[in-house]
Amino acid sequence: MPCLASLMQGLSQFKLPSEVMTHTGPTRLETQLQHSGLAEFNPKTQSAPVALPSMRTSTVRFASMEALDEALSDWARGERVATYGRAGMDTHAALERVFCQLEGAQRGFLAPSGLSAVTLAFLALLNTGDHVIVADCAYGPVRRLDQTVLRRLGIEVSYCPATPDQMASQLRPNTRMVYVESPGSLLFEMLDIPALAQFSREHKLVLATDNTWGSGYVYRPLDLGVDVSVVAGTKYVGGHSDLMLGAVMVNDPELVRRVGETHYAMGYSISADDAWLALRGVRTLPIRMREHARNALQVCEFLASRPETVRLYHPAWPQDPGHTLWQRDCRGSNGMLSVELALNNEQARRFVNALKLYGIGYSWGGFESLVELVDHSALAFHSYWTATDNAVVRLHIGLESIDDLIADLSQALDKAKA
Ligand SMILES: Cc1ncc(COP(=O)(O)O)c(C=O)c1O
């Protein structure tokens, strides 16, 4: 088993974030996150509050028709101009810039939840009669989107393991898009994103991915050749379990146009207060993420020492099959892991009920630890899952003391078989 010191060394050897040129020279993402979204100086007083206020308004007023004309012509040229509240004001614009910095994107479009951002991507990129190939490890509710709205619109969906070979076998003359999630939902299966990007380019398909796991800080799919990155800001970007948020991030001008026009037509809009909360939360993303990742590795180490543990699913764990891809493509990890335990359903329920510090709940990415007893019917869709009767438990490892978190797991495991 790898020793903790070497695991931690692995985490500290992450590649440095890519440099980005600003007017003061190159700065790193950690720096940008502290200097973005500050209030502008007042031209008269040459002073400004540090924090940008939550700019709540339903509309915008103009001093003259000429000012409105100028705003409309800027908008027609593709600039981000607000002539009505739905487009979002400075607070929203600052958050869009933060998402662009995180993801290395030219443009970002905000949505009121992660799932609505997924929906926006599908509706913007697909037409009636099109076919899309979806990774079988994608976030479960994508299947609900397929079975309801996409089916009604005449958009066909196939699911398969997310490798170029498997996807090639699903190609149809009307295939237009590949939609994946890396690492995959529930079992954190690492995908070879550069290989999928090459496959998509060869077949002239748009490659979209859910990047909620990486949230732009530890994984940047657009840099690896993906065309569209979708992020549930509800998770690590917000980071405090107090808001719902999504974003669709793009580089290519034609994709910017398509996502932008659908975003506008569908009336996607988020509250200024949620944008403000996300801006506030994201400043600590780097330190939160590092701490979640450190704690999660220590939990892996503890669980690996327990006789009940059959398998760990966490790409930063050296024995995870995706570890090499993770080392190649990611610059860090997070607090998510799943563990297969040699417990039957009744014992697993007793284990979960005995946990005192892990809330029983579905989300992740906040400051707190959470536990989910994963339903086998949800795992059945994942080709990565070798079906057994063992319990699978997904943990979000929060920012509590790692000693307390491990002690809690230990006492709960002891009770599971009692
Ligand atoms: C991977 C992933 N993508 C998207 C979503 C949807 O985000 P939201 O809950 O903000 O709609 C979730 C939510 O759990 C998720 O886990």
The ligand as an SDF file (V2000), in Angstrom:
LIG
                    3D

 16 16  0  0  0  0  0  0  0  0999 V2000
  -21.6140   15.5200  -12.1800 C   0  0  0  0  0  0  0  0  0  0  0  0
  -22.8130   16.3820  -11.9990 C   0  0  0  0  0  0  0  0  0  0  0  0
  -23.2130   17.1600  -13.0080 N   0  0  0  0  0  0  0  0  0  0  0  0
  -24.2860   17.9520  -12.9080 C   0  0  0  0  0  0  0  0  0  0  0  0
  -25.0180   17.9880  -11.7380 C   0  0  0  0  0  0  0  0  0  0  0  0
  -26.2430   18.8340  -11.6620 C   0  0  0  0  0  0  0  0  0  0  0  0
  -26.0230   19.9740  -10.9150 O   0  0  0  0  0  0  0  0  0  0  0  0
  -27.2310   20.7290  -10.1940 P   0  0  0  0  0  0  0  0  0  0  0  0
  -27.5670   19.9080   -8.9920 O   0  0  0  0  0  0  0  0  0  0  0  0
  -26.6810   22.0700   -9.8950 O   0  0  0  0  0  0  0  0  0  0  0  0
  -28.3560   20.7660  -11.1770 O   0  0  0  0  0  0  0  0  0  0  0  0
  -24.6390   17.2010  -10.6470 C   0  0  0  0  0  0  0  0  0  0  0  0
  -25.4210   17.2230   -9.3900 C   0  0  0  0  0  0  0  0  0  0  0  0
  -25.2460   16.4120   -8.5180 O   0  0  0  0  0  0  0  0  0  0  0  0
  -23.5080   16.3620  -10.7900 C   0  0  0  0  0  0  0  0  0  0  0  0
  -23.1180   15.5480   -9.7980 O   0  0  0  0  0  0  0  0  0  0  0  0
  1  2  1  0
  2  3  1  0
  2 15  2  0
  3  4  2  0
  4  5  1  0
  5  6  1  0
  5 12  2  0
  6  7  1  0
  7  8  1  0
  8  9  2  0
  8 10  1  0
  8 11  1  0
 12 13  1  0
 12 15  1  0
 13 14  2  0
 15 16  1  0
M  END
$$$$
